[in-house]
Amino acid sequence: MKTKRVRDFMAQHYATVNPDQSLAAAVRIIIEYHQSAAPVVDTQQQLIGFLSEADCVRATLLEGYFNEGVALVKDQMTTALDTVSPDEEISSVSEIFLNNNRRMMPVVEAGVLVGIVSRQDILKALIN
């Protein structure tokens, strides 16, 4: 039986956001692309953070409540990232999703963002 790897099921086309975007613009992108999070990349497309729906909700509620002005992605993104390699086995990545309650994770190879893998991608791999 062939081993199932992340690279065979990850999404290679996805929306990213940049750290200097407003949170409102990033939220629109996440909604438009039906993603539960977005990788945050710099001008060289290096992964520098991850902006989740939870990050957005938390910041939007606080911003609205305290009326502090326009929040930026760089101030709300998560920088302590869990990433996976495209060569990792789907079974081991499944455990990461379950143990850490993740919906989506960046796929990184040699420090470069090459894709994203979601719980749906994991499910597709497991039923194939």
RODO-2510 file (C-alpha; in nm, 4 decimals, decimal comma):
residues 128
     n   res          X          Y          Z
     1     m     0,0000     0,0000     0,0000
     2     k     0,1310     0,3435    -0,0928
     3     t     0,2007     0,5814     0,1939
     4     k    -0,0195     0,8901     0,1834
     5     r     0,1786     1,2128     0,2116
     6     v     0,0692     1,5697     0,2767
     7     r     0,1934     1,6833    -0,0671
     8     d    -0,0655     1,4596    -0,2356
     9     f    -0,3609     1,6232    -0,0590
    10     m    -0,2558     1,9779     0,0369
    11     a    -0,4017     2,2839    -0,1313
    12     q    -0,1527     2,4695    -0,3465
    13     h    -0,3882     2,7546    -0,4346
    14     y    -0,5013     2,9577    -0,1359
    15     a    -0,5313     3,3138    -0,0181
    16     t    -0,2570     3,4758     0,1856
    17     v    -0,2497     3,8071     0,3675
    18     n     0,0338     4,0451     0,4456
    19     p     0,1243     4,1765     0,7883
    20     d     0,0483     4,5425     0,7105
    21     q    -0,3068     4,4806     0,5883
    22     s    -0,5957     4,5924     0,8012
    23     l    -0,7715     4,3180     0,9902
    24     a    -1,0943     4,4069     0,8081
    25     a    -0,9299     4,3478     0,4684
    26     a    -0,7886     4,0155     0,5893
    27     v    -1,1291     3,9053     0,7179
    28     r    -1,2827     3,9803     0,3780
    29     i    -1,0165     3,7625     0,2123
    30     i    -1,0703     3,4742     0,4549
    31     i    -1,4463     3,4887     0,3956
    32     e    -1,4168     3,5258     0,0188
    33     y    -1,1883     3,2233    -0,0136
    34     h    -1,3852     3,0117     0,2377
    35     q    -1,0773     2,9494     0,4515
    36     s    -1,0695     2,9101     0,8271
    37     a    -0,7341     3,0908     0,8402
    38     a    -0,4792     3,2575     0,6163
    39     p    -0,1024     3,2318     0,6070
    40     v     0,0683     3,5664     0,6620
    41     v     0,3608     3,6140     0,4237
    42     d     0,6211     3,8836     0,3727
    43     t     0,7190     4,0340     0,0368
    44     q     0,9390     3,7306    -0,0410
    45     q     0,6471     3,4940     0,0318
    46     q     0,8168     3,3683     0,3478
    47     l     0,5711     3,2477     0,6109
    48     i     0,5809     3,4825     0,9099
    49     g     0,2489     3,4118     1,0784
    50     f    -0,0977     3,2695     1,0595
    51     l    -0,4276     3,4527     1,1029
    52     s    -0,7166     3,2336     1,2159
    53     e    -1,0874     3,3012     1,2366
    54     a    -1,0499     3,2989     1,6151
    55     d    -0,7768     3,5654     1,5960
    56     c    -1,0093     3,7784     1,3833
    57     v    -1,3126     3,7371     1,6083
    58     r    -1,1095     3,8128     1,9210
    59     a    -0,9532     4,1261     1,7725
    60     t    -1,2771     4,2505     1,6169
    61     l    -1,4658     4,2170     1,9439
    62     l    -1,1926     4,3938     2,1394
    63     e    -1,1544     4,6657     1,8782
    64     g    -1,5290     4,7290     1,8706
    65     y    -1,5628     4,7204     2,2469
    66     f    -1,2694     4,9483     2,3198
    67     n    -1,3008     5,1486     1,9956
    68     e    -0,9233     5,1472     1,9532
    69     g    -0,9125     5,2041     1,5771
    70     v    -0,7968     4,9896     1,2896
    71     a    -0,6210     4,6674     1,3835
    72     l    -0,3461     4,5332     1,1593
    73     v    -0,2783     4,1703     1,0724
    74     k     0,0730     4,1862     1,2231
    75     d    -0,0734     4,2777     1,5619
    76     q    -0,3244     3,9918     1,5656
    77     m    -0,1530     3,7018     1,3851
    78     t    -0,0069     3,3996     1,5578
    79     t     0,3697     3,3774     1,5159
    80     a     0,4367     3,0591     1,7145
    81     l     0,3460     2,8295     1,4286
    82     d     0,2894     2,4604     1,3924
    83     t     0,3873     2,3666     1,0391
    84     v     0,4080     2,0406     0,8526
    85     s     0,6359     1,9137     0,5803
    86     p     0,4894     1,8069     0,2466
    87     d     0,6619     1,4710     0,2986
    88     e     0,4935     1,3936     0,6305
    89     e     0,2528     1,1030     0,6407
    90     i    -0,1153     1,1897     0,6593
    91     s    -0,1585     0,9649     0,9628
    92     s     0,0908     1,1625     1,1729
    93     v    -0,0557     1,4953     1,0596
    94     s    -0,4019     1,3676     1,1558
    95     e    -0,2793     1,3303     1,5122
    96     i    -0,1517     1,6904     1,5148
    97     f    -0,4940     1,8111     1,4015
    98     l    -0,6701     1,6103     1,6691
    99     n    -0,4328     1,6885     1,9556
   100     n    -0,4087     2,0616     1,8832
   101     n    -0,7639     2,1278     1,7604
   102     r    -0,6408     2,2717     1,4292
   103     r    -0,8538     2,3403     1,1232
   104     m    -0,5719     2,4300     0,8873
   105     m    -0,1926     2,4250     0,8955
   106     p     0,0770     2,5708     0,6719
   107     v     0,2936     2,3319     0,4730
   108     v     0,6548     2,4474     0,4648
   109     e     0,9534     2,3132     0,2733
   110     a     1,3009     2,4617     0,3229
   111     g     1,1440     2,7588     0,5013
   112     v     0,9087     2,8414     0,2142
   113     l     0,5306     2,8164     0,2258
   114     v     0,4305     2,5577    -0,0370
   115     g     0,0715     2,4848     0,0606
   116     i    -0,1881     2,4494     0,3292
   117     v    -0,3518     2,1378     0,4623
   118     s    -0,6946     2,1387     0,6223
   119     r    -0,9063     1,8909     0,8135
   120     q    -1,1051     1,8380     0,4940
   121     d    -0,7851     1,7470     0,3102
   122     i    -0,7090     1,4944     0,5839
   123     l    -1,0582     1,3466     0,5542
   124     k    -1,0213     1,3160     0,1760
   125     a    -0,6928     1,1338     0,2235
   126     l    -0,8380     0,8982     0,4810
   127     i    -1,1352     0,7917     0,2689
   128     n    -0,9313     0,7398    -0,0496
***
